[in-house]
Amino acid sequence: MATFEAQIVGLTSLTIDDSSAPTRAELNQFLTDGAKEIINHLPKHLLPLCSAEQSFTSGSANALNTGKVLSVFRSDGDIKQPCRQIDSSYKGRVLDSDDMDYATITDPVYYIENNAVDVFPEGGSVTYSEVQYPTVSYTASDISLFPDEAEYLVVLYGAIKALQNKMGSKFSELPTDITLSALPVPPVVPTLSSNQIGSLPTAPAYTAPAIAGATEELTAAITTGNSVGDFSDWFDVLGDMIQTDEDTELASAQLQKISTYLNTYSQAMQNKMNIFNDANVEYQAEVQKAVENARLSSQDDAQLLQKYSNELGAYSTEVQVYQADASTKIQNYSAKIQKHTTDYQWLSSQYKQLKEDYNVGLQRLISGWYICN
């Protein structure tokens, strides 16, 4: 039979090792927790399958492991006499031979107090059956002291917790904010002879859309004093939804909102670049018009203007390179966000399906469906 790890990998398609999300150590804990939860829900007729016999001498209280005591016996020297349970407040009365509840070797009693069990009369050999919580390893393929028909629920529990852990790790895997290169610097307008050329128009400058904070352009400064309207806080909100609230539906919506926002930013950047290009065309046309009207005769001025014209051409090329680089980075960022969104939605869908299977199986186990079928 396949190990529990192999079965969980088959259900979740996760890669699990000592440094993955979840780690193998965490998987051990998930499986152990799952076995404990299922035992706590088992009907009484299945609890003996999870129990082990313990022994001690009556009169010396014995510490309990789980506190789920199924039966207690005290030997009278020949046979094991079943003990009747009493409340610990009656432990003094059962020692009184005149009391109707007096404990004898043929009618012994037991009580539980301070997480320990004890039996009267004292000095006898006591055996009792107590439910045990197993420690489950990912390398195992079965669980001792556990009903076979419930083992698959431990695997489902481990798979559910593994998916939940992986969804929580998605926050740390998200890409950070986009880092754009420095904007190109426009050339300095040359100073010409006083009678050669008039004042030139102001060179246009590219302005990137402002994101996050009170100067947010894309959403008209929607900061309202909380993290909902501030793009820079959306990732923190997403982390809270995944790790604190464990709200998979809201987290998926938050990821979609971030992706949509980035698409809006890309469009806004393109609009800014279009504005710059239009202004640059007008600016260069004005410069050429001024150069032509001045009919410069000075060789030095002509050289300055030629140099400036060359610099304008280089600046225009740099702006185009900047635009292409920014567009590529935004597209890559959006693609990464979309990939994480798709992955998270798949994990969420699988989580819901396995959770439903687990709940159905647990209810069948509780209701005794396996006995009837």
WOQUIVEN-V952834 format. One record per backbone hydrogen bond with DSSP energy under -1.0 kcal/mol. NH is the residue of the N-H (numbers start at 1). CO is the residue of the C=O. E is the energy in kcal/mol with one decimal. If there is no record, write none. Layout:
((NH & CO & E) (NH & CO & E))
This chain:
((4 & 140 & -2.8) (5 & 138 & -2.2) (7 & 3 & -2.3) (8 & 4 & -2.3) (9 & 5 & -2.7) (10 & 6 & -2.1) (11 & 7 & -1.5) (12 & 8 & -2.1) (13 & 9 & -2.9) (27 & 23 & -2.1) (28 & 24 & -2.3) (29 & 25 & -1.7) (30 & 26 & -2.5) (31 & 27 & -2.5) (32 & 28 & -2.4) (33 & 29 & -2.9) (34 & 30 & -2.5) (35 & 31 & -2.3) (36 & 32 & -2.0) (37 & 33 & -2.5) (38 & 34 & -2.4) (39 & 35 & -2.3) (40 & 36 & -2.0) (41 & 38 & -1.1) (46 & 43 & -1.7) (49 & 46 & -1.2) (50 & 47 & -2.2) (51 & 48 & -1.3) (52 & 130 & -2.2) (54 & 128 & -3.1) (56 & 126 & -1.9) (58 & 124 & -2.9) (60 & 57 & -1.6) (62 & 117 & -2.9) (64 & 115 & -2.5) (69 & 67 & -1.2) (70 & 129 & -3.0) (73 & 127 & -3.0) (74 & 81 & -2.6) (75 & 125 & -2.7) (76 & 79 & -2.4) (81 & 74 & -3.0) (83 & 72 & -3.0) (84 & 108 & -2.2) (86 & 110 & -2.5) (90 & 87 & -2.5) (91 & 88 & -1.4) (94 & 90 & -1.7) (95 & 92 & -1.1) (96 & 93 & -1.7) (99 & 96 & -1.8) (102 & 99 & -1.8) (103 & 94 & -2.8) (104 & 107 & -1.2) (109 & 120 & -2.4) (110 & 84 & -2.3) (111 & 118 & -2.0) (113 & 116 & -2.7) (117 & 62 & -2.7) (118 & 111 & -2.1) (120 & 109 & -2.2) (123 & 58 & -2.7) (126 & 56 & -2.9) (127 & 73 & -2.2) (128 & 54 & -2.5) (129 & 71 & -2.4) (130 & 52 & -2.2) (131 & 68 & -2.6) (132 & 50 & -3.4) (140 & 137 & -1.4) (150 & 147 & -1.6) (151 & 148 & -1.4) (155 & 151 & -1.5) (156 & 152 & -2.3) (157 & 153 & -2.6) (158 & 154 & -2.6) (159 & 155 & -2.5) (160 & 156 & -2.5) (161 & 157 & -2.4) (162 & 158 & -2.1) (163 & 159 & -2.3) (164 & 160 & -2.3) (165 & 161 & -2.4) (166 & 162 & -2.3) (167 & 163 & -2.6) (168 & 164 & -2.0) (169 & 165 & -1.7) (173 & 169 & -1.0) (196 & 193 & -1.8) (216 & 213 & -1.4) (217 & 210 & -2.1) (220 & 217 & -1.0) (221 & 216 & -1.7) (233 & 230 & -2.1) (234 & 231 & -1.4) (237 & 233 & -2.2) (238 & 234 & -2.5) (239 & 235 & -2.3) (240 & 236 & -2.2) (241 & 237 & -2.2) (242 & 238 & -2.0) (243 & 239 & -3.0) (244 & 240 & -1.4) (245 & 240 & -3.0) (247 & 241 & -2.5) (248 & 246 & -1.0) (251 & 247 & -2.1) (252 & 248 & -2.1) (253 & 249 & -2.1) (254 & 250 & -2.4) (255 & 251 & -2.3) (256 & 252 & -2.1) (257 & 253 & -2.3) (258 & 254 & -2.2) (259 & 255 & -2.2) (260 & 256 & -2.6) (261 & 257 & -2.4) (262 & 258 & -2.2) (263 & 259 & -2.0) (264 & 260 & -2.2) (265 & 261 & -2.3) (266 & 262 & -2.3) (267 & 263 & -2.1) (268 & 264 & -2.6) (269 & 265 & -2.4) (270 & 266 & -2.0) (271 & 267 & -2.2) (272 & 268 & -2.2) (273 & 269 & -2.4) (274 & 270 & -2.4) (275 & 271 & -2.2) (276 & 272 & -2.2) (277 & 273 & -2.8) (278 & 274 & -2.5) (279 & 275 & -2.3) (280 & 276 & -2.8) (281 & 277 & -2.5) (282 & 278 & -2.1) (283 & 279 & -2.5) (284 & 280 & -2.9) (285 & 281 & -2.3) (286 & 282 & -2.3) (287 & 283 & -2.4) (288 & 284 & -2.8) (289 & 285 & -2.3) (290 & 286 & -2.5) (291 & 287 & -2.7) (292 & 288 & -2.7) (293 & 289 & -2.8) (294 & 290 & -1.9) (295 & 291 & -1.0) (302 & 298 & -2.3) (303 & 299 & -2.2) (304 & 300 & -2.4) (305 & 301 & -2.7) (306 & 302 & -2.3) (307 & 303 & -2.6) (308 & 304 & -2.7) (309 & 305 & -2.6) (310 & 306 & -2.5) (311 & 307 & -2.5) (312 & 308 & -2.5) (313 & 309 & -2.1) (314 & 310 & -2.4) (315 & 311 & -2.7) (316 & 312 & -2.4) (317 & 313 & -1.8) (318 & 314 & -2.5) (319 & 315 & -2.4) (320 & 316 & -1.9) (321 & 317 & -2.3) (322 & 318 & -2.6) (323 & 319 & -2.6) (324 & 320 & -2.4) (325 & 321 & -2.6) (326 & 322 & -2.8) (327 & 323 & -2.4) (328 & 324 & -2.2) (329 & 325 & -2.4) (330 & 326 & -2.4) (331 & 327 & -2.4) (332 & 328 & -2.7) (333 & 329 & -2.5) (334 & 330 & -2.6) (335 & 331 & -2.4) (336 & 332 & -2.2) (337 & 333 & -2.4) (338 & 334 & -2.5) (339 & 335 & -2.3) (340 & 336 & -2.5) (341 & 337 & -2.4) (342 & 338 & -2.6) (343 & 339 & -2.6) (344 & 340 & -2.7) (345 & 341 & -2.4) (346 & 342 & -2.1) (347 & 343 & -2.6) (348 & 344 & -2.8) (349 & 345 & -2.3) (350 & 346 & -2.7) (351 & 347 & -2.6) (352 & 348 & -2.4) (353 & 349 & -2.0) (354 & 350 & -2.6) (355 & 351 & -2.6) (356 & 352 & -2.1) (357 & 353 & -2.3) (358 & 354 & -2.7) (359 & 355 & -2.4) (360 & 356 & -2.3) (361 & 357 & -2.5) (362 & 358 & -2.7) (363 & 359 & -2.2) (364 & 360 & -2.1) (365 & 361 & -2.1) (366 & 362 & -2.5) (367 & 363 & -2.3) (369 & 364 & -2.6) (372 & 368 & -1.5) (373 & 369 & -1.4))
